């Protein structure tokens, strides 16, 4: 008997040693969730496994806040635990930035200076409300590099619960993109096209600063083609992987078009942000509050036509506009302002499932034109379009601030809405001009509004792209444009992580409050009752067995 027991003990020890030894070489994690939310994409795994020295992630989502934020905290923690499980160089910690109340003001100031805006929320506990500050941010550090990670998406008009659900779906992409910035060396090059009245650098400042974190970037003056042969300018431009044309205001010469055309046909990526109407909101800043919108002639129609699209001389009026503030009178010595919806500044919220725009914040447009898609071999994907309650007006057209008082009805938009304003084109681009006629597989993105990339200024200082200083609204312009750049240049599939769907069950607070006693009984009373029943049954069976 003792001999058999000793054999079993030795066998158990040997098996445990073998399992422990093999676990050093065999690694497997199991994700039993229905939506596979903890299964990292191959792209994320490649980024994590490439980390060769300590990578520190400080998460500032800690403190007293509602259940929705605790859920975001838990999901963030579990995701980072997955990162750490695959690479021990990944370290993370959760920090409460304002644990010391006397440091609250100074800490909040530091966060603002870093562009990490704290969030003031109302904590509602059974009808008792209190104000708390949440810092839904993380900072990742790797060597001398550092980058911030936004954990909470800014969805205008959405409830906190909706924001959290959207943010959880976005978590893996947010961290993967951030870690890619600080762990990988820059390789791709971006040319910002100049020479045709494009936006000045001060209006591109925030976008350029963000792009510089991942790519090399530099100006490229197209009008130099007049001083040298087109093929020389083309060879210089071909050193760049992407060309950005941001709101040109002067017509392109045939030589300049030829260079751009051959750049595209030879595989160069392009991001076009083109205004087809000669009008800006600043033109309305006169004593009459009126201006005339005219067609803008850029001499690009024939080139765009060969690619399979056309920008018509039209403007979009959309009932789903963004707000503006206009003076409505004076009270004492101060001017009073009132908020109105400006229909020539559409609030574009994408419903597409394309990973480039899926689960994205709304984008602010200004004086956009519709993109007409033509039949050819190029594959076209509408990324952004106006709402169903939108229509076009022809140019030239009189524009007045008095239009904010116009009354409309749904019938005015029957069959007129859903006008494309952002389109992805993919395929072999074709031209009938000289040089190479048919190109290699390529892609470009066309946006029918140059102001999408334009940041506002405050006393000459550039503000964050997408932030409207007049209404304090933050739109998704920067996120969208960075997605465009990453999609056009990214060959690793990073952008595809954005299409991940996560089902996040959250408690309905109203139902809980209405049935509070019943909820308490289920969450507290039922477990205690089950323990009592188990104890009684166990005691009864124990007495019955040992009484014999």
LINKAWO-V508662 format. One record per helix or strand of 3 or more residues. SS is the DSSP state (helix for helix, strand for strand). FROM is the first residue (numbers start at 1). LEN is the number of residues. Records with the same first field share a line. If there is no record, write none. Layout:
BEGIN
SS=FROM-LEN ; FROM-LEN
END
This chain:
BEGIN
helix=2-21 ; 42-8 ; 67-20 ; 101-13 ; 160-24 ; 201-11 ; 222-5 ; 230-8 ; 254-12 ; 281-4 ; 301-7 ; 401-5 ; 410-4 ; 450-4 ; 477-13 ; 494-6 ; 509-6 ; 516-31
strand=55-5 ; 90-5 ; 119-7 ; 128-7 ; 137-6 ; 145-6 ; 189-6 ; 216-6 ; 242-5 ; 269-5 ; 290-6 ; 309-3 ; 314-5 ; 321-11 ; 334-15 ; 371-3 ; 379-7 ; 390-5 ; 397-4 ; 420-11 ; 438-10
END
